């Protein structure tokens, strides 16, 4: 039996957080902002218990280069191979989220409509929350129907920073945070 090898590496970001990535033979399969190396490896080990993990920035050279270009403002779409694992429904949601253009936002309802499941807004939110390729599948670009920033695994502060970095415009909910409306 051939053991699955997953390469992983860390790259810096201008957001005050480093970013960890993992890549299988099929493509990049996990990205995370939040974790220290040990916690990142523990998460990968739970997801792929039989895999061997090899730290290798060289194996992730193209994704690292493209993410550097993104953070330098020279890239708006990623071209490296993606391999997120999830249910058929999650895959549909992630494909729809992947298509949200740089600097734009959409709502959970619009994603539900796009995938033909208009009544599955909460399920769309749940699938978005399970996104294993944060930033690349830009779940930070999905907001509430009222224009509020809701739910982001890296925290709402990071979501706001990413949207501001991309120049996205959204309506902030006055009732929740007392800040100005944008639109």
N, C-alpha and C positions, 0 to 999 in steps of 0.2 A: 504494500500500500504506500502510495506517495504522500508524503506529508505536505500540507499546504504551507507555503511560506508567504508571510505578509511582511513587506518592508514598511518601515515607518521613519519619520523624520520630523524635525521641528523647524519652523521658520519664524522670524520676527515679524511683527506688524506695527504700524504706527499708532495703534489703538491702545497701547499700554499692556497688551496681552500677546503672548506668543501663540502660535497655531500649530497643532499637531496634525499630521496626516498619516494615513495608512493606505497601502496599495497591495492588492492581490494580483495574481496573473491576469485577471479580468479588467482591472483598472482601480482607480482610487475608490476606496470603499468606506473610509471614515475620515472625518475632519472634526476637530474639536478645539475650541478656544479656552475652555475652562480648566483644564486639568494639568497637574504636574505629571511628569513622565510615569511614575509608578502607578498613578491612578489611571492614566491613559492606557497603559499596558494591561492593567487589571480589567478595564472595560473591554479591551480587545479580546482578552483571554476568555471572558464570559461569552462574548459573541462568537468566537472561533476557538473553542476549547482544545481542539486537536492541532491547531496551527503552531508554527514556529515563527517567532517575531525577530526580525533582523533590523537593527538600526542602520539606515542607509540613505543619507541625503542624495547620493548619486543616483539611486534607483528612482527617487522622486524629483529628479532634476527639472523635468518639464513642468510639473505642477508647481514646484517652488518658484520657478522663473515666471510663470504666468501669474501667480499670486503676487509676486513682487511688482510685476507690471501693473496689476490691478491697483495695488496700494500706491503706486507712483502716478496713477491717473492715465496710464497708457493702454489699459485693457478694460473692455466692458463685457466681454463674453469669454468663457473658458473653452478651450478646445481639447484638453487632455481627456483621456478615456475615463469614464465614470462607471462604477459598479456598485451602486447602492443596493443593499438587500432589503426586501420588504414584501408585503403582500401585494396582490394585483391592484387593490384599491390604493394603497400607499404609492405604488409606482405611478399610477395615473395622476395622483395629486402632485407628486414630485416632478413629473414631466410638465404639468401645467405651470407649476411654480418656476421651473427652470426657464420657461419662456417669458417671464416678466422682465421687461427691459431694464437695463441699468438706469438708475435715477428715477424710476417710476414705482408706484405702489398700486396694489389692488386689494380687494377684500376677500375674506374667506367665502362670502356668498358668491362672488364672481368666479372664484375657483370652483366651487361646487357646481355652479351653472355650466362652466366650461367643460367639466368632465361628465355632464349629463346627470348629475345627482343633486338637483336644486335643494332637496330637503336634508342633505347630509352635511350641513355647515359645521356642526360639532365634530363629525367624523373627519372632515377636512382639517379642522384645527388640530385634532388628535394626530392625524397623519403628518401634518406640518411639524408638530412637536417631536415626532420620531425621526425627522430628517437626519440621516447620518452624514450628510455632506453640507453642513452649514456653510454659508457664504457662497459656495458654488451653486448649490440649489438654493436660491436666495430667499429663504423663508423670512428673512428680516423685512422683505418688501411686502409682506401680507399684513394688513391691518384690519381693525374692526370696521363694520359697516358705518359706524358713526364717525370714523376718522381717527379713533383712538388707537394708540399703540398697545396691543395686548399680546401677552404670551411670547416669550422668546427664551430659548434654553440658556443663552448667554447672559440673560438679564435685559430689562428694558433700557438700561443705560447704554449697553453695547448696541442694542437695536437702534437707538436714537443716534448714536455716533456713526453707525454704518449708513443710515439713511441720510444724515447730514453730509457725510463724506461723499456720497453719490449725488448730492444736490437734490434729493427727493423732497417733494412738498406734500404735506399731509395736514389734515385738520386735527389739532389737539383738542381734547375734550376739556372745556373750561370747568366742568363740574368736578372732574377728577384731579386736575393738577393746577388749576388757576392760571394757566398760561394762555397766551394769545392763540387765536385761530390762524391757520395758514390755509390758503387756497387761492 
